[in-house]
Amino acid sequence: MGYDITIKEIAEIAGVSTSTVSKALNGSPEISIGTRLHIKRIAIKKGYKANNTARALKSKRSGSIGIIVPEISSSFFSRMVQGAASRAKERGLKSYICFSNESLRTEKKLIAGFIDHSVDGLIISLSKQTQNLGSYDHIAQLRKYIPVVMVDRVCDVMECDKVELDNIEASKSALRHLVSTGCRNIVFLTTIKPTSVSKNRMYGFKEECKTLKAIGGNGLRGKVVEMNGSDELEKRLGSLLQKDFIDAFIIADELATIKTHSYLQRNGYKIPQDISIIGFTNSEISKNIYPSLTMVSQNAEQLGKRALDVLALRMTKSGVGPACRQIKIRHKMIIRESTKQVKMKTNT
């Protein structure tokens, strides 16, 4: 092209106003992600010279990736981010790390910001609100232009690469361990119920209960209890313990596990003599409180590193392609003091 294309000409091609083009090229949140991407692609194709973002996109590689996780206070997410960021550094990639604070609206804003910074790919662990509402259009639009890898919290309806713990098998393993120690009245407790992680762990618990009962579960009684966040935990634990005889908990996230541990201690329950506990994640707190917590390790750093490896491979293949990968990472049971010793079978 022998001349510099103008904003007016881009507007005519895109079928929008000049103000919309100007706002889109300057990253205004007033313009939807889809429209913004459409306008920027036209600007790149037509050689628009006045916009730094367009020039960066024209080179096709910025050497940077975005990472979005729900929160940083969780030891699991902080270690997962550490794994992804360290692997990115090894590969010579710059990583931008942001937190959605479990908000769909914030998640959308962060993705829009990554578009404006021309990242080459995105790793995302979905917010509770995103999964609760089943709202994934913002990710579907982004994926038309750059590769996206979901990690830990994923959705079945979205076609993209996914890396997660084998949560179903992990939950089954936790239940089998408790049964092997003699526990029979076991509650699966979750305070993160909108998430795919919670659903899969709950499913694994229910399926293993059925399996164990079918082969002679010796009076096994499994129950699922869902709560709306860990703040509700202490309000309901007392009535739950008064209503039912419970000799073990499997708890879907670490914060709720630690709060349950604390509540039982304060209210005179002996762990594990009265009630055993198994949780998920395995941070420094889990092994340093007393009694120390038996945990299902989610291999957080490995999840982050694997997600980055999958993203880097997809980035070399020009983004979207066939055969999206669904990778499941194995868990590891860390046996500590909050569960009883395994009962040995004796010959009679």
Secondary structure, DSSP 8 states (H G I E B T S, - for coil): --S---HHHHHHHHTS-HHHHHHHHTT-TTS-HHHHHHHHHHHHHTT--S-HHHHHHHTS--SEEEEEES-SSSHHHHHHHHHHHHHHHHTT-EEEEEE-TT-HHHHHHHHHHHHHTT-S-EEE---HHHHHHT--HHHHHHHTTS-EEEESS--TTS-SEEEEE-HHHHHHHHHHHHHHTT--EEEEEESBTTSHHHHHHHHHHHHHHHHHHHTT-TT-EEEEEE-BSGGGHHHHHHHHHHHS---EEEESSHHHHHHHHHHHHHTT--TTTT-EEEEEE--HHHHHSSS--EEEE--HHHHHHHHHHHHHHHHTTTS--SS--EEEE--EEE--TTS---------
